[in-house]
């Protein structure tokens, strides 16, 4: 069984931080990752989020980016872009509702509208496995305003 340590996941996050697509120095970004665990207690099952100590292929993670406008002016159409670490693939349930790229961040769209080339060079519909970047556009972040964008991923 392959085990990925917290240090590995930290490295994956360090080399693929969330980034603002535009120059807005008043907006601060903070990335985080949590391990989703299913816990059964008192006859019921619930999902809990934990700091990942060790992750194995198939584990489900929640990647999040918090944003906060520290300035005195609104930030309009603020774009947050997250490169997807190579150690994970975007979960299908997240992929369907996101603006994604399958070409290293050059072009974005809904996954259902994107294509990639297979080994023979023929175009095929893009899959969640093909996602390289995720992008969100926040219409307005008021002064002092904040929020969070997130996606679910599966450890490869």
KADASUL-V917171 format. One record per residue. N is the residue number from 1. PHI is phi in whole degrees, -180 to 180 (NA if undefined). OMEGA is omega in radians with two decimals (999 if undefined). D_LAST is the distance of its C-alpha to the last C-alpha in Angstrom with 1 decimal. Layout:
BEGIN
N:PHI:OMEGA:D_LAST
N:PHI:OMEGA:D_LAST
END
This chain:
BEGIN
1:NA:3.11:12.0
2:-85:3.11:9.8
3:-122:3.11:10.8
4:-107:-3.10:10.2
5:-83:3.07:13.5
6:-59:3.12:15.0
7:-60:3.11:16.4
8:-63:-3.14:13.1
9:-66:3.11:12.2
10:-62:3.11:15.8
11:-63:3.13:15.6
12:-60:3.12:12.9
13:-71:-3.10:15.2
14:-65:-3.12:18.2
15:-88:3.12:17.4
16:-136:-3.12:16.5
17:-72:3.00:19.2
18:-65:3.13:20.6
19:-140:3.06:23.7
20:-82:-3.13:26.8
21:-81:-3.10:27.7
22:-130:3.12:31.3
23:-81:3.06:33.6
24:-136:-3.04:34.1
25:-63:-3.11:34.7
26:-81:3.14:35.7
27:-100:3.13:32.3
28:-99:3.11:30.0
29:-118:3.10:26.2
30:-142:-3.13:24.1
31:-94:3.12:20.3
32:-152:3.04:18.6
33:-139:3.12:15.4
34:-129:3.04:15.7
35:-89:3.09:13.9
36:-91:3.12:15.1
37:-124:3.07:16.7
38:-94:-3.08:18.9
39:-120:3.10:22.2
40:-106:3.11:25.1
41:-153:3.10:28.6
42:53:3.09:32.1
43:78:3.14:31.0
44:-125:3.13:28.6
45:-118:3.08:24.8
46:-139:3.11:23.6
47:-95:3.06:20.5
48:-120:3.12:20.8
49:-107:-3.14:19.1
50:-132:2.97:18.8
51:-66:-3.11:18.2
52:-73:3.03:15.0
53:-92:3.08:16.4
54:-139:3.06:13.5
55:-123:-3.14:10.0
56:-128:3.11:8.1
57:-51:-3.12:5.0
58:99:3.10:6.4
59:-64:3.14:8.4
60:-102:-3.12:9.9
61:-120:3.03:11.1
62:-115:3.07:14.3
63:-96:3.13:14.9
64:-136:3.04:18.6
65:-131:3.06:21.3
66:-89:3.06:24.9
67:-127:3.14:27.7
68:-147:3.11:31.4
69:-88:-3.13:34.5
70:-90:-3.07:36.6
71:-91:-3.11:39.2
72:-103:3.14:42.4
73:-121:3.08:41.6
74:-64:3.00:39.1
75:-104:-3.09:36.0
76:-95:3.09:36.0
77:48:-3.13:33.1
78:-76:-3.07:30.8
79:-107:3.06:27.5
80:-114:3.13:24.2
81:-122:3.08:21.4
82:-117:2.93:17.9
83:-68:3.13:15.7
84:-89:3.12:12.1
85:-58:-3.11:10.3
86:-65:-3.12:8.3
87:-76:-3.12:5.7
88:-133:2.97:5.0
89:-124:3.14:6.5
90:-67:3.12:9.9
91:-66:-3.10:10.9
92:-55:-3.10:13.5
93:-67:3.05:16.2
94:-79:-3.03:16.0
95:-58:-3.05:15.7
96:-64:-3.04:19.0
97:-109:-3.04:21.1
98:-107:2.92:20.1
99:-89:-3.01:21.5
100:-130:3.03:18.7
101:-124:3.07:18.8
102:-119:-3.09:17.1
103:-128:3.10:19.3
104:79:3.08:18.6
105:94:-3.14:20.8
106:-78:-3.12:23.9
107:-134:-3.11:24.2
108:-129:3.06:23.1
109:-179:3.03:23.6
110:-74:-3.07:22.3
111:-55:-3.10:19.4
112:-63:-3.09:21.9
113:-100:-3.04:24.2
114:-99:3.08:22.0
115:-131:3.03:21.6
116:-134:3.10:19.9
117:-94:3.08:21.3
118:-83:-3.08:20.0
119:-59:-3.14:20.6
120:-86:-3.13:24.3
121:94:3.13:24.7
122:-83:3.12:25.2
123:-75:3.04:24.0
124:-138:3.10:21.7
125:-60:3.10:20.6
126:-71:3.11:17.6
127:-116:3.10:14.5
128:-56:3.10:12.2
129:-59:-3.07:9.6
130:-86:-3.04:12.5
131:-67:3.11:13.2
132:-109:-3.10:13.9
133:-147:3.06:16.3
134:-127:-3.10:17.7
135:-135:3.04:21.5
136:-125:3.00:23.9
137:-116:3.11:27.7
138:-95:-3.03:29.7
139:-55:3.13:33.2
140:-149:2.96:35.1
141:-116:-3.11:34.5
142:-67:3.05:37.9
143:-55:-3.08:39.2
144:80:-3.12:37.8
145:-79:3.14:35.3
146:-153:3.11:31.6
147:-175:-3.10:28.6
148:-141:2.96:24.8
149:-116:-3.06:22.2
150:-155:3.02:18.7
151:-149:3.12:15.6
152:-100:3.13:12.9
153:-140:3.13:9.2
154:-117:3.10:6.2
155:-67:3.13:3.8
156:-73:999:0.0
END
